[in-house]
Amino acid sequence: MKKKVFTLLLVLVMLVASSVFVANNFISTDSSSNAVLTVATTTSQNRGIQQRLKELGYYKGNVDGIYGNKTRSAVIAFQKANGLVADGIVGKKTAKVLGVSISSDNDTGNNSDLYLLAKCVYAEARGESYEGQVAVAAVILNRVKSPDFPNTIAGVIYQPWAFTAVNDGQINLEPDKTAYSAAQDALNGWDPTYGCLYYYNASTATSKWIFTKTTVVTIGNHVFAI
């Protein structure tokens, strides 16, 4: 009996240690141990990336610090033209060739709000497009600003019955780098929903009250409303 208990405890310790290792290393590097993920860059660093890409003719948008689809596409085009891995991530090699400075030590990547927001994005919208994932994060942030909802990200996400992913436990899944990036873009100010406070899947929603809300935009499977 004692041997079985000891074995069980050992397995649990190993699982916890493995989870901590993944959580601590998820943001800082990609699978090739070569790139600092775009989610770990600050708004000012994103502006520097956009400005440099614009100077080189790859980026045509506004230098606004938001790492959205236009910036990502410009990075991929630059990477392809320079024989780099075309993953849309400004890592150490891409940054060096591009001639910009990025830091793996900024505190954005370790921010608990970013982590929780990314968890909710992943749990609620991991099957959606990148814009659709940013949109989900934006709704959460819009609720934080609204007097009708809790004034913190944690308060909004864990408000009773607010999100299906919290109710069914999917909120506990570890987010991927796309969810982190989408969460950071929303924190940087990108709001594809234009201020919406609600979203739902029209084919699966069961609460009749949600259909009374005014639709603003539909992105993928989600309808965003106010």
Disulfide bonds with the S-S distance in Angstrom:
none
